[in-house]
Amino acid sequence: MYSLCDLETFIAIVENQGVVVAAKAQGLSPATVSHRLNKLEKALNTVLIFRDSRRMRLSPAGEVFYQRAVAILEALYDAEHQIGARGSAISGVLRVTMPPWVFSKFVLPALAAFESNYPDLKLDFMITDQFVNVVDDAQDVAIRVGQLADSNLLSRKIARNSRILCASPAYLAKHGTPKSITDLTNHHWVCLPWQRQLKFKENDSVINHNVVTHITISNSDNMTQAAVAGLGIAIKSRLAIQDELAAGRLVEILPNTLMDDDAPVWFLKPQNSLVTRKTEVFYEFMKSLFYNA
């Protein structure tokens, strides 16, 4: 049978990407680390890690076992902490995915302070506007914006937000300010790839609008920069461009015309994930960033 030490060593191998580095991190010899891994694989009757002289990678079984072992050990450590049997340091790896504008506008400016409070916690960010399957992509936490469609995730709302149409004063001076939804047909757009079919509301009617994009950008921060540069009308989260609106670099147009413009910011976790101190302190951190937003 394998022991708690064997599990800890297996996790150290994965997170340090090798036996030698894991041995150094644990204060053990490489031979001891290799022995513990072999013992664990023998007890489970499966290969957890494929390795050769140049690199190592998790097997499919190893991927599953690693994710569950990490969660279980963290829950155990938290239980020990609550009864005073373990130190107070929060450690391990927290994998978080979020849109670029949430990271750049809110998280990054406060990240140094968070790190100083939790120096033993390693943060692994997947920053993307693309939809990320939290379970399949092995993310502990997802920060999402908009209406939620995935009922397999535990959700907590951390901020109110709405989507608006906007453009730069320079663009509007050159092309004119749209006065109606019909006017939008003659304008240039700067869009994310999935913002091609829009729905508007006008006089209790729903109007479908197919956007003819002049510039498509897959990154929300770069999209904001393109709109500020006067390249077209954009659909943006109000929280993402609040500084640009306040400074007059972007101007809202046709307010309250977008259908489904409610776009809250959410903190999400997998349904079967255990409550750990690292996810809870990150939740409190994220909530504090949007407190005055």
RODO-2510 file (C-alpha; in nm, 4 decimals, decimal comma):
residues 293
     n   res          X          Y          Z
     1     m     0,0000     0,0000     0,0000
     2     y     0,1209     0,3517    -0,0663
     3     s     0,1597     0,6234     0,1961
     4     l     0,0881     0,9940     0,2296
     5     c     0,4573     1,0582     0,1617
     6     d     0,4295     0,8699    -0,1678
     7     l     0,1400     1,0927    -0,2756
     8     e     0,3294     1,4076    -0,1774
     9     t     0,6325     1,2914    -0,3727
    10     f     0,4235     1,2091    -0,6801
    11     i     0,2720     1,5595    -0,6717
    12     a     0,6196     1,7118    -0,6275
    13     i     0,7446     1,5240    -0,9367
    14     v     0,4563     1,6557    -1,1450
    15     e     0,4789     2,0136    -1,0231
    16     n     0,8573     2,0280    -1,0517
    17     q     0,8556     1,8436    -1,3851
    18     g     1,1167     1,5902    -1,2920
    19     v     1,2594     1,3573    -1,0319
    20     v     1,5821     1,5462    -0,9642
    21     v     1,4133     1,8836    -0,9054
    22     a     1,1404     1,7175    -0,6962
    23     a     1,4067     1,5472    -0,4848
    24     k     1,5735     1,8814    -0,4181
    25     a     1,2401     2,0440    -0,3311
    26     q     1,1596     1,7664    -0,0831
    27     g     1,5095     1,7336     0,0593
    28     l     1,5374     1,3733    -0,0583
    29     s     1,7695     1,1779    -0,2835
    30     p     1,6597     1,1173    -0,6444
    31     a     1,6738     0,7436    -0,5716
    32     t     1,4209     0,7838    -0,2892
    33     v     1,1877     0,9897    -0,5076
    34     s     1,2066     0,7315    -0,7885
    35     h     1,1425     0,4504    -0,5385
    36     r     0,8300     0,6239    -0,4062
    37     l     0,6937     0,6756    -0,7570
    38     n     0,7577     0,3101    -0,8465
    39     k     0,5921     0,2000    -0,5238
    40     l     0,2855     0,4129    -0,5964
    41     e     0,2521     0,2855    -0,9528
    42     k     0,2905    -0,0741    -0,8363
    43     a     0,0219    -0,0286    -0,5707
    44     l    -0,2158     0,1258    -0,8257
    45     n    -0,1172    -0,1259    -1,0948
    46     t    -0,0875     0,1490    -1,3555
    47     v     0,1675     0,3850    -1,5104
    48     l     0,1233     0,7377    -1,3771
    49     i     0,4168     0,9055    -1,5512
    50     f     0,5783     0,8279    -1,8842
    51     r     0,9467     0,9120    -1,8573
    52     d     1,2638     0,8785    -2,0555
    53     s     1,6094     1,0325    -2,0330
    54     r     1,4890     1,3699    -2,1643
    55     r     1,1426     1,4392    -2,0289
    56     m     0,8418     1,3133    -1,8371
    57     r     0,4676     1,3474    -1,8930
    58     l     0,1592     1,2262    -1,7138
    59     s    -0,0306     0,9290    -1,8479
    60     p    -0,4098     0,9642    -1,8831
    61     a    -0,4454     0,7760    -1,5546
    62     g    -0,1775     0,9971    -1,4021
    63     e    -0,3673     1,3133    -1,5037
    64     v    -0,6807     1,1949    -1,3254
    65     f    -0,4948     1,0700    -1,0197
    66     y    -0,2898     1,3897    -0,9899
    67     q    -0,5972     1,6171    -0,9932
    68     r    -0,7797     1,4153    -0,7303
    69     a    -0,4713     1,3586    -0,5144
    70     v    -0,3969     1,7327    -0,5049
    71     a    -0,7529     1,8153    -0,4001
    72     i    -0,7633     1,5440    -0,1350
    73     l    -0,4268     1,6381     0,0165
    74     e    -0,5180     2,0059     0,0254
    75     a    -0,8413     1,9244     0,2057
    76     l    -0,6404     1,7118     0,4517
    77     y    -0,3907     1,9931     0,5104
    78     d    -0,6740     2,2389     0,5682
    79     a    -0,8297     2,0017     0,8224
    80     e    -0,4958     1,9737     1,0014
    81     h    -0,4643     2,3523     1,0003
    82     q    -0,8090     2,3953     1,1551
    83     i    -0,7192     2,1755     1,4508
    84     g    -0,3805     2,3414     1,4924
    85     a    -0,1763     2,0487     1,3658
    86     r    -0,0240     2,2302     1,0672
    87     g     0,1273     2,5715     1,0051
    88     s    -0,0830     2,8539     0,8660
    89     a     0,0932     2,8896     0,5285
    90     i    -0,1256     2,8475     0,2212
    91     s     0,0682     2,6622    -0,0454
    92     g     0,0371     2,4559    -0,3609
    93     v    -0,0617     2,5518    -0,7147
    94     l    -0,3833     2,7326    -0,8057
    95     r    -0,4785     2,7201    -1,1728
    96     v    -0,6994     3,0084    -1,2792
    97     t    -0,8441     3,1059    -1,6158
    98     m    -0,9899     3,4491    -1,6894
    99     p    -1,0345     3,7025    -1,9716
   100     p    -0,7429     3,9336    -2,0524
   101     w    -0,9204     4,2516    -1,9432
   102     v    -1,0027     4,1106    -1,5982
   103     f    -0,6377     4,0155    -1,5510
   104     s    -0,4836     4,3386    -1,6846
   105     k    -0,7329     4,5887    -1,5391
   106     f    -0,8014     4,4341    -1,1992
   107     v    -0,5782     4,1405    -1,1047
   108     l    -0,2333     4,2422    -1,2243
   109     p    -0,2157     4,5780    -1,0390
   110     a    -0,2890     4,4008    -0,7073
   111     l    -0,0995     4,0778    -0,7697
   112     a     0,2250     4,1761    -0,5948
   113     a     0,0379     4,2488    -0,2710
   114     f    -0,1490     3,9172    -0,2936
   115     e     0,1756     3,7299    -0,3548
   116     s     0,3407     3,8933    -0,0559
   117     n     0,0537     3,7728     0,1642
   118     y     0,0747     3,4165     0,0270
   119     p     0,4356     3,3610    -0,0829
   120     d     0,4040     2,9815    -0,0813
   121     l     0,1077     2,9790    -0,3201
   122     k     0,1921     2,9385    -0,6883
   123     l    -0,0539     3,0893    -0,9367
   124     d    -0,0843     2,9420    -1,2862
   125     f    -0,2947     3,1741    -1,5052
   126     m    -0,4588     3,0808    -1,8349
   127     i    -0,5489     3,4222    -1,9781
   128     t    -0,7848     3,3939    -2,2721
   129     d    -1,1131     3,5221    -2,4149
   130     q    -1,1845     3,1728    -2,5483
   131     f    -1,4218     2,9423    -2,3632
   132     v    -1,2239     2,7145    -2,1326
   133     n    -1,3643     2,3836    -2,0142
   134     v    -1,2686     2,4057    -1,6489
   135     v    -1,2698     2,0301    -1,5893
   136     d    -1,1075     1,9148    -1,9137
   137     d    -0,8401     2,1854    -1,8937
   138     a    -0,7703     2,1108    -1,5251
   139     q    -0,8470     2,4599    -1,3944
   140     d    -0,9214     2,5094    -1,0259
   141     v    -1,1008     2,8397    -1,0782
   142     a    -1,2531     3,0271    -1,3705
   143     i    -1,3451     3,3937    -1,3801
   144     r    -1,6154     3,4415    -1,6411
   145     v    -1,8143     3,7374    -1,7668
   146     g    -2,1733     3,7192    -1,8886
   147     q    -2,4640     3,4792    -1,8575
   148     l    -2,3741     3,1301    -1,7403
   149     a    -2,4640     2,8311    -1,9532
   150     d    -2,2648     2,5585    -1,7741
   151     s    -2,4653     2,4209    -1,4819
   152     n    -2,1836     2,1815    -1,3876
   153     l    -1,9915     2,4590    -1,2148
   154     l    -2,0327     2,6127    -0,8708
   155     s    -2,0794     2,9864    -0,9202
   156     r    -2,0542     3,2984    -0,7056
   157     k    -2,1177     3,6452    -0,8469
   158     i    -1,8390     3,8891    -0,7652
   159     a    -1,9459     4,1990    -0,9607
   160     r    -2,2268     4,3521    -1,1586
   161     n    -2,1400     4,4455    -1,5136
   162     s    -2,3041     4,5283    -1,8451
   163     r    -2,2013     4,5308    -2,2105
   164     i    -2,2234     4,8502    -2,4122
   165     l    -2,1503     4,9855    -2,7586
   166     c    -1,8655     5,2332    -2,7723
   167     a    -1,6318     5,4161    -3,0068
   168     s    -1,3609     5,6787    -2,9878
   169     p    -1,4390     6,0494    -3,0342
   170     a    -1,2026     6,0511    -3,3358
   171     y    -1,3948     5,7684    -3,5028
   172     l    -1,7307     5,9373    -3,4398
   173     a    -1,5993     6,2704    -3,5704
   174     k    -1,4915     6,1022    -3,8937
   175     h    -1,7839     5,8631    -3,9501
   176     g    -2,0663     6,0251    -3,7585
   177     t    -2,2483     5,9139    -3,4432
   178     p    -2,5153     5,6456    -3,5031
   179     k    -2,8605     5,7705    -3,4071
   180     s    -3,0426     5,4410    -3,4597
   181     i    -2,9732     5,0699    -3,4919
   182     t    -3,0240     5,1009    -3,8679
   183     d    -2,7311     5,3449    -3,8827
   184     l    -2,4955     5,0733    -3,7562
   185     t    -2,5008     4,9029    -4,0960
   186     n    -2,2809     5,1746    -4,2442
   187     h    -2,0183     5,1679    -3,9704
   188     h    -1,6885     4,9899    -3,9167
   189     w    -1,6662     4,7383    -3,6334
   190     v    -1,3897     4,6023    -3,4152
   191     c    -1,5047     4,2644    -3,2826
   192     l    -1,4097     3,9440    -3,1124
   193     p    -1,4520     3,6460    -3,3496
   194     w    -1,7863     3,5419    -3,1969
   195     q    -1,9436     3,8905    -3,2036
   196     r    -2,0742     3,8724    -3,5598
   197     q    -2,4450     3,8256    -3,4919
   198     l    -2,5959     4,0787    -3,2546
   199     k    -2,9428     4,1290    -3,1119
   200     f    -3,0819     4,4733    -3,0322
   201     k    -3,4022     4,5928    -2,8693
   202     e    -3,6087     4,8795    -3,0066
   203     n    -3,9685     4,9689    -2,9203
   204     d    -4,0325     4,6244    -2,7667
   205     s    -3,8994     4,4555    -3,0819
   206     v    -3,5914     4,2387    -3,1273
   207     i    -3,3675     4,3362    -3,4194
   208     n    -3,1043     4,0966    -3,5511
   209     h    -2,7931     4,2597    -3,6884
   210     n    -2,5161     4,0809    -3,8795
   211     v    -2,1929     4,2665    -3,8219
   212     v    -1,9613     4,3220    -4,1165
   213     t    -1,6275     4,3377    -3,9364
   214     h    -1,3351     4,5344    -4,0695
   215     i    -1,1090     4,4173    -3,7876
   216     t    -1,1463     4,0944    -3,5874
   217     i    -0,9272     4,0556    -3,2784
   218     s    -0,9205     3,7529    -3,0484
   219     n    -0,7928     3,9445    -2,7430
   220     s    -1,0247     4,1774    -2,5493
   221     d    -0,7447     4,4122    -2,4367
   222     n    -0,6174     4,4555    -2,7924
   223     m    -0,9746     4,5105    -2,9047
   224     t    -1,0061     4,7999    -2,6599
   225     q    -0,6830     4,9493    -2,7921
   226     a    -0,8135     4,9228    -3,1481
   227     a    -1,1355     5,1001    -3,0524
   228     v    -0,9429     5,3775    -2,8756
   229     a    -0,7287     5,4133    -3,1903
   230     g    -1,0440     5,4965    -3,3846
   231     l    -1,0699     5,1764    -3,5882
   232     g    -1,4384     5,1116    -3,5267
   233     i    -1,7324     5,0508    -3,2952
   234     a    -1,6827     4,7866    -3,0267
   235     i    -1,8957     4,5876    -2,7835
   236     k    -1,7250     4,6041    -2,4472
   237     s    -1,7885     4,5263    -2,0825
   238     r    -1,8430     4,8549    -1,9021
   239     l    -1,5987     4,7476    -1,6291
   240     a    -1,3333     4,6726    -1,8929
   241     i    -1,3369     5,0293    -2,0280
   242     q    -1,4390     5,2358    -1,7261
   243     d    -1,1048     5,4208    -1,7311
   244     e    -1,1346     5,4924    -2,1040
   245     l    -1,4922     5,6188    -2,0584
   246     a    -1,3934     5,8400    -1,7649
   247     a    -1,1018     5,9883    -1,9618
   248     g    -1,3123     6,0384    -2,2747
   249     r    -1,1008     5,8060    -2,4874
   250     l    -1,4157     5,6035    -2,5569
   251     v    -1,7774     5,7178    -2,5705
   252     e    -2,0896     5,5073    -2,5193
   253     i    -2,3290     5,5071    -2,8143
   254     l    -2,6901     5,3876    -2,8456
   255     p    -2,7241     5,3100    -2,4739
   256     n    -2,9662     5,0396    -2,3583
   257     t    -3,0134     4,8931    -2,7050
   258     l    -2,8163     4,5685    -2,6747
   259     m    -3,0197     4,2594    -2,5924
   260     d    -2,8839     4,0469    -2,3085
   261     d    -2,6495     4,3254    -2,2027
   262     d    -2,6335     4,2046    -1,8424
   263     a    -2,2848     4,0541    -1,8005
   264     p    -2,1894     3,9857    -1,4371
   265     v    -1,8430     3,8727    -1,3339
   266     w    -1,8459     3,5220    -1,1853
   267     f    -1,6146     3,3091    -0,9723
   268     l    -1,6529     2,9446    -1,0801
   269     k    -1,5280     2,6066    -0,9582
   270     p    -1,5977     2,2469    -1,0645
   271     q    -1,8959     2,0879    -0,8883
   272     n    -1,6898     1,8088    -0,7328
   273     s    -1,4040     2,0303    -0,6153
   274     l    -1,3275     2,0371    -0,2467
   275     v    -1,3303     2,3602    -0,0489
   276     t    -0,9685     2,4568     0,0139
   277     r    -0,8121     2,7599     0,1730
   278     k    -0,6274     2,8529    -0,1455
   279     t    -0,9483     2,8828    -0,3482
   280     e    -1,1195     3,0723    -0,0683
   281     v    -0,8415     3,3299    -0,0271
   282     f    -0,8384     3,3799    -0,4047
   283     y    -1,2151     3,4272    -0,4019
   284     e    -1,1839     3,6931    -0,1315
   285     f    -0,9031     3,8560    -0,3303
   286     m    -1,1137     3,8698    -0,6487
   287     k    -1,4164     4,0006    -0,4605
   288     s    -1,2085     4,2792    -0,3065
   289     l    -1,0837     4,3902    -0,6489
   290     f    -1,4392     4,4590    -0,7677
   291     y    -1,5682     4,6011    -0,4386
   292     n    -1,5729     4,9616    -0,5594
   293     a    -1,6105     4,8870    -0,9295
***
